[in-house]
Amino acid sequence: MIKTQNTKRYDLEERTFSFAKRIRIFLKKLPKNIFFYEDINQLTRSSGSVGANYIEANESLSRKDFFMRIKICRKEAKESKYWLQLINCDNDLILDKERLILIQESIELTSIFGSIIRKNE
């Protein structure tokens, strides 16, 4: 059982890392526009915070600390969705498709963290 939990934990660590990395790759492709800078900075921070807080949750010192970190993961995934929705891809269908895929991933991560919270309350 412990091995299964560690495998699941590793998979979610990898998934959150991949999410943050894919966000950064996507952002590099966007046209350089002064109006995007704040949105890009906020999205970069929130997407990275999802995985960083998940790692912190896995190293938590108490059950209360674990759930606080998981709640932060959920909040940051929701925030990432918000910033992704604000980004305008200037009618570039390829970029917009990538953006929609990232929005879907943020929704799935939000659901996963919400499920962890509900199952353990």
C-alpha positions in Angstrom: 0.0 0.0 0.0 2.8 2.4 0.8 4.4 1.8 -2.6 1.1 2.6 -4.3 0.8 5.9 -2.4 4.4 6.9 -3.3 3.7 6.0 -6.9 0.6 8.2 -7.0 2.5 11.0 -5.2 5.3 10.8 -7.7 2.8 10.9 -10.6 1.1 14.0 -9.3 4.5 15.7 -8.6 5.5 14.9 -12.2 2.1 16.1 -13.5 2.3 19.4 -11.7 5.9 19.9 -12.8 4.9 19.2 -16.4 2.0 21.7 -16.1 4.4 24.5 -15.0 6.9 23.6 -17.7 4.2 23.5 -20.4 2.9 26.9 -19.3 6.4 28.4 -19.7 6.9 26.9 -23.1 3.5 28.3 -24.1 4.3 31.7 -22.8 7.5 31.9 -24.8 5.4 31.6 -28.0 3.1 34.5 -27.2 3.6 37.8 -29.1 5.6 40.3 -27.0 3.0 42.8 -25.8 3.4 45.2 -22.9 -0.2 44.5 -21.9 0.6 40.8 -21.4 3.5 41.2 -19.0 1.5 41.2 -15.8 -0.7 38.3 -16.9 2.4 36.3 -17.9 4.1 37.0 -14.6 1.0 36.0 -12.6 0.5 32.8 -14.7 4.2 31.9 -14.3 3.9 32.3 -10.5 0.6 30.5 -10.0 1.5 27.5 -12.3 4.8 27.0 -10.5 3.1 27.3 -7.1 0.8 24.3 -7.8 3.8 21.9 -7.9 5.9 23.6 -5.3 3.1 23.4 -2.8 2.4 19.8 -3.7 6.0 19.0 -2.9 5.6 20.9 0.4 2.4 19.0 1.2 4.3 15.7 0.7 6.9 16.9 3.3 4.3 18.3 5.7 4.9 18.0 9.4 1.2 17.5 10.3 -2.1 16.6 8.8 -3.3 20.2 9.1 -0.2 21.4 7.2 -0.8 18.8 4.5 -4.4 20.0 3.9 -3.4 23.6 4.0 -0.8 23.0 1.2 -3.3 20.9 -0.8 -5.8 23.7 -0.5 -3.2 26.1 -1.8 -2.5 23.8 -4.7 -6.2 23.9 -5.6 -6.3 27.7 -5.3 -3.2 28.1 -7.5 -4.6 25.7 -10.2 -7.8 27.8 -10.2 -5.8 31.0 -10.5 -3.8 29.6 -13.4 -7.0 28.9 -15.2 -8.1 32.5 -14.7 -4.8 33.9 -16.1 -5.0 31.5 -19.1 -8.5 32.7 -19.9 -7.3 36.3 -19.9 -4.5 35.7 -22.4 -5.4 36.7 -26.0 -3.7 34.6 -28.6 -4.4 37.2 -31.4 -6.4 34.7 -33.5 -3.5 32.2 -33.6 -5.4 28.9 -33.7 -2.4 26.8 -32.7 -1.6 29.0 -29.7 -5.3 29.1 -28.8 -5.5 25.3 -28.9 -2.5 25.0 -26.6 -4.1 27.5 -24.3 -7.3 25.5 -24.1 -5.4 22.3 -23.4 -3.7 24.1 -20.5 -7.0 25.4 -19.2 -8.3 21.8 -19.2 -5.2 20.7 -17.3 -5.8 23.4 -14.7 -9.4 22.3 -14.3 -8.3 18.6 -13.9 -5.7 19.6 -11.3 -8.2 21.6 -9.4 -10.5 18.6 -9.4 -7.8 16.3 -8.2 -6.8 18.5 -5.3 -10.5 19.1 -4.5 -11.0 15.3 -4.4 -8.0 14.8 -2.1 -9.5 17.4 0.3 -13.0 15.9 0.2 -11.8 12.3 0.7 -9.7 13.2 3.8 -11.9 15.7 5.6 
